[in-house]
Amino acid sequence: MVLGQLFGGSAMSAAPPHYVDLLSGEEHPIDQPRWQSSSGRPLMITPGSGITPEQIDRSRRSLWRYRAALALDIVAPITLGEGCTPLVPVTLAGTAPLCKLEWFSPTGSFKDRGASVMLSALRQQGVARVNEDSSGNGGAAIAAYAAAGGLEASIFAPASTSPAKLAQAKAYGARVELVDGAREASQQAAIDASALDRDAFYASHNWQAFFLEGTKTLAYELWENLGFRAPDSVIVPVGAGSMLLGLALGFSELLSARQIDRLPRLFAAQPLNCSPLDAAFNGEEIGARMVLPTIAEGTAIRSPLRLPEMLAALRVSNGATIAVPEKEIFTARATLAAAGLFVEPTSATAAAAYARLLDAETISPDQVNIVVLTGSGLKSPSAV
């Protein structure tokens, strides 16, 4: 399988879903916990065949209404009611895009989608203790769903992480380890700790492919929200890319199932101060663009693990990247607040990108444009 097949909505084979290393072609069954290939590379789960409206479990008001679309049959999900978030029109740049309020999730961010599915799968596979690395929202989500599922969790976070996010993870009972240095240092610390303690599984929301099974439910939810059709564009803030890749997978499966007739254009919003995906999309050499501190800390990942997959998702959908200066992020956050929406700066990056796309006439206001607001402003009140 190549990247174009992964996101292009081509017909799927009858083979059951499995892990695949897209570079080597190495495959593994998905009924055993695994976070990397034998070559040390990230794995993907082969896309499913999609679902029809009749396969939605309407008795559930959570992402688990789309459980028929998941790669693994989860017998006992760990759920706190994640998903089914509001989709509301909001005035931005003199127009009214639809904003998906993912911060209505139980822990205040979209990461609950991935945490619910990933930890449900791992618990079913016999995992009882997990290690996770996170700059905040992912750690809070893993801590919450571990607590709900009776699992032990240790969260490795950069020492610079917002205190509110760390307090949230601690409140759920997780052990929090602060790591000096860049975001990648906390990842390595979590991997090292998992290697030393074989009973602790490295449940990284960046590495573990089942996390993407959770975030892909947003595509199914938008499809249902819009009367079982695809939007014209979806704009998301991007750091490690779990929301972008989840959307690409979900819409690809719906296209394969002939439930939509085209892929929506996917647009990745990043702060200019930390924009490796934008740099790569525009053909710049790796490391050529300077990395500076950004108020949008949820996207501050200088070396995304799944960069090739993100580039493929954008290109297959005829999407693009947008790098947003800090001033525009602050302005967008204030604009959203004036409309009654208190979001963290990472979310405001998507709103600022929407304004730029309109100004460039890349999208038009008469289209169905979705702006995904990923996290609550309560996560980083100091930004005010």
N, C-alpha and C positions, 0 to 999 in steps of 0.2 A: 504494500500500500504506500502511495506517495501522498504528499501534502494536499495536492489538488483533489485527489479522490476523497480525502478525509473530510473536506469542507464543501465539496462541489455538489453534493446531493445526487451523486451517481447511484445507480441501483446497487443495493447491498447483496452480498452472497448469502446463501442459506447457512453458512457456518455460524456457530454460536459466538457471541462476543468474546473477545480475548484482549489481553494486553499486547501491544506491539511497540517495538523500538523502530521508529520511522526511518532511522539512518541505516540500521543493519538488517531490518526485517525480522529480527528475533521476536518470537511470540511466546506468551505464557498464558496459562489459564487464569481466569479471574476469581476462582473460588478459593485462592490462597492469598494471604496478605503479601504485597510486594510494592515497593516504592521506586525501584530503579531496575534497569536491565542488568544482565550480567556484565555488560560493558560499562556500567556506571552512568548510563544516560537515562533521561526521563522517559516514561512510558505514556502512551495514550491507550484508551479503550476504543476498539473499533466501533464506528457508529452503528446505532440500531436502525431498525426499519421504520421508525416513527409510529405514530398512533393516529387514530381517527377521533372525531368528537365523541363517538359512542364509547370509546375506551377510557374516557375520563371518569374517574371515580367521584361523582358529584356528591357523595355522602361525606367527603373530606374537605374541610376548608383549610388546606395547607398544600405545600408542593406535592404531597403524597397523593394528590388527586391524579398526578401524572405518573404514578409508579409503573404503569404498563410500559412506559418509555425507557425505564432504567435498565441497565445492562444485567443487573443481578436481582433476582427475586428476594427482596428483604422481607423476612417473615415478621419481625418485630421492630419496626422503625423507632428510632429515637427522635421524637418530634415535640416541638413546643409551639406548633402552629405557624411555623415559618412559611413564607410565600403568601400569595393572595394579597399583595400590597396594593395600595391605591394607585390609580393611573388618572392624573388630573391635568386639565389645561392650565397653564401658567403663562402670564404675560412676560415675555423675554424679547428684547430688541424690537418691541412694537408688534410682535406676533404672538401666537398662542400654541406653542408646541405642547405635546403631552409629556408630563414629567412622571416617571415611575418612582414612587417614594419607597425605595428599598430600606430606608432607615426606619420604617415601621416594623421591621423584623424584631424578634424578641430581644436580641442583644444590641440592636441599633444599627446594624449594617447588613449588607447583602451576603456577607460571609456565612450567615446562618444556613443558607441553602446548601453550600458545600459541606459545612460541618455536619449537618443532619444526615446527609446521605453517606458521607465518608465514614463517620463514626458508627453509623448503623451497620454498614458493610463490614467494617473491621471487627466490631463486637460479634457479629454473626460468625466471623472467621476465627474467633477465639482470642482476639486481642483484649487485654484487660488494663494495659497501661500504655500511655502514649507520650511522646515528646514532640513538641511543635515549636517552630521559630516564627516570630511575627513582630511587625512594627506596631501592633495594637489590635486592630479589629479582628484579624484572624485568630489571634490568641484568645481574645475574649469569647469568640464564638466556639472555639475548640474547648475552652474551659467550661463554658455553659453546657454544651451538649455532652461532654464527658461526665459532668456532674449528674445531668439528667439520666444518663445511661449507666451510671454506676461504674464508670471508668476513672482511673487515676490519670492526672495530666500534669506535665511540667511544660512551662512556657518559657522559651529563651527569647528575650527581647533586647533591642538596642537600648543602651542606657539613656538615650535621648528621647525615648518614647513618651508620649503624652501621659502624665500621671493619672488622668481620668481613665484611660484605657487599661493601665496596669492595675488600678484599684478594682476595676470591674473583674478582671481575670482572677485576682486574689479573692474577691468576694465569693466567687464560685467554688473556692477551695483548691484552686490550682497552685502549684509551686512555681513561683516566678523567679527566673534567673536573669539578671541584667548583665549585658555583655558590652564592653567598651568597643568602639570602632564603628565601621560602616555596617549597613544592614546585613551584608554577607557574612560578617563575623558571627552573628547570632545563629545563622543557618549552620555554619560549620560547628559551632558549639553543640547544637542539638544533634547533629549527625554523630559527633564524637561521643556524646553521652549515650546515644543509642547503641553504638558499637561496643561500649564498655558494659552495658547492661542489656543482655540479650532478651530479657523479659519486657523491655520497653521498646515499643515499635515507633519508628520515626514516621509520624503522621503529619507530614508537612502539607499544608494546603497548596503549596507550589509544586511539589513533586508527586503527590498521590493522585492518580488519575481519577479516582472516585469522587474527588472534590469537584471535578468538572462535570461529573454526572449530576451533581446537585445544582451547579450554576446553570446548566443547560435548561433547567426547568423554567428559567425566566423567558426563554424563547417560546416555550409552550404556553406560558401564562399570557404573554403579550398576544400571541395568536388567538387565544380564547378571549382576552379582553377586547380585541378588535373585531369580534364576530367571525373568528376563524379565517382571518386573512393576515398577510404580512404587512408590517409598516414599510414605508419607503426608506427610512433611515433610522439607525439607532446610534446614539452618541454616548460613549461610556468613558469614564476616567480609567487610565491603564497604568498599572505598575508592573506586577508579575503577569497580569493578563488573564486571570481566572474567569472574570466576567466576560471579557471579549471572546475567549475561546469557548466558554459555555454557550454563548449566543450563537457562535458559528456552528457548533455541533448541533444544537437544537434546531436551528433553522435548516441546516443541511438535511437532518432526518425528516423534517416536515416536507421538504422539497422532494426527497426520495419517496416519501409516502404519497406524493401528489396532493398534499393538503394545502400547499401554497404553489403559486406558479412562477415564483422568482425569489431569489435571496434578497433581503433588505441590504442596503449599503451600510456597512459597519464603519464607524469613525472612532478612532482612538485619541482621546484627549490626554495630554501630558503637560506638566509644568515645563516651561522652557529650561528651567534650571536643572532638571533631571529628565532628559527626553531621549533615551537611547533608542526607543522604537521609532520615534520620528526621524532621528538621525539615520538609522539603518534604512528606513522606508525611502528616504531621499538620497540614498547612495553614498552617504558619508562613511569614511573609514571608521572602524571600531575604535573608540577611545579618542577620536579627533575632537569631539564636542566636549567642552568643559562641563563638569558637574559641580553645582553649587547647592547650598542649602535651599529648601523650599518649604513654604507654609503648608503645601499639600503633601504631608508626610506619608500618607498612605500610598503614594505613587513613587516614593523616593527609592527606586531600585535601579542601580546603575548598570547592572548586568543581568537582565531577565533570563531566566532559565529556558523559557520556551519562546525565545525570540523568533526562530524560523517558523514555528507554528503560527505565531501572531502575524507575521508578515504574509504568510499564505492566506490566513483568514481574511485579512484586509483586501488583498489583491483579488481573491476569488469573488468577493462580494462587490468589487469595484468601489471599495471604500478608500480611506486615506487617514493620515495622522494630522494632528493639530498641536503645535507647541505653544503654550499660553504663558505670557510673561506674568510675573507675580502680581503686578498692579491690577491686571485684568481679572485675576483670580479673586482678589479682595473685592473688586467692584461687583463681580458676579455674585459673590456671597452676600453682599449688602443688598443687591437687587432681589435676590431670592428671599432674604429676610423681610424686605419691604412688602413682599407678596405673601408673607405669613409662613415661609418655609425656612427653618433654621437648620442649615446643613454644615457639615465640616468642609474645610477648604478643598479637600480632594474632590468632593461632589461638585463644588462650585467650578472646578476646572472644566467639567462637561458643559455646564451652562455657558461659560465663557467661550468654549469651542463652538457651541451652537451659534453664537453671535458672529463669530469669525466665518463660519461656513455660509451663513446667510449673506454676509457682506461680500464674500467672494463669489456669490451666486452658484456655489457648489450644490446647495440645496435650495428649495424655494418654500415660502411659507404656506403655499396651498397643498403641499405634500403632507403625509402623515409622518411626522418627525417625533421620535422618542428621545428624551433626555433622561438618562438613568442617574438618579441621585442616590448614591450608594451608602452614605453614612450620616448619622445625626450630628448636628452642631454641638450637642452635649458632650460629644467625644473630645472636642478640642475647644473649650470655651475661651481659652486664652487668645484665640484668633480674633475675637471681638475687640 
